């Protein structure tokens, strides 16, 4: 049977990762002079989000999973007898993790071992959805090569959305990476008018899907986008992944979430709740709510 491996940008519940024994390639997180590996450890993530260690005043940055870390994790899978491995990584346009995985796969693959790196073409909650789709293919008995072809096609159908709480935060993180898409003036105007963007993420890149006054309304609009797809019967897979850059219990308090979850249940669509990866929280901002679905 094929073994799935994801990186720590993948938003899926920890109990789900443990149930299906899915190894996680760790992105790196640095705070000042301190650095550590993000392995989607629940205690570690709760520590970050509960103590508000991610904010505009701190020098926090993320980096890719290194070739050394990837090789170590894959060798462990080989020792366990896995010979057909699929690795799904965060969008290659946003991180070198995919390139690192390709290099390691070339090194370890041989006549008996097949390792298939896959660029998810998506981020965070979108990665979670792609992993769910991949598990369904594994359970149908497909080979790694077959799964690679199917998931690369499916990944291009995934759309992710994120409701941004703090545009100033988004601007500051962008400045640290020499990205200037959000200017000081845009951030100032957004704060002055209490405007919050909804960022849309596809394999073609990111854009602003909408701008909404007041953050509660922004979150409601976020869920309305997915709700419209569900009502229209336009989901390719009856699942939506919802993640929050904060404690999971806070998702219950997000305006629009409970009504959306009820609607999804009525239409037999499964909603997967997840804490957002530290990479997502660091880059999008604390309190950010995101979701992803695959549409026709």
Beta strands, then each sheet from edge to edge (+ up, - down):
strand 1: 3-7
strand 2: 23-25
strand 3: 27-31
strand 4: 34-38
strand 5: 60-63
strand 6: 84-89
strand 7: 114-119
strand 8: 158-163
strand 9: 195-202
strand 10: 205-213
strand 11: 239-244
strand 12: 270-275
strand 13: 289-294
sheet 1: 2+ 1+ 6+ 7+
sheet 2: 4+ 3- 5+
sheet 3: 10+ 9- 8+ 13- 11+ 12+
end
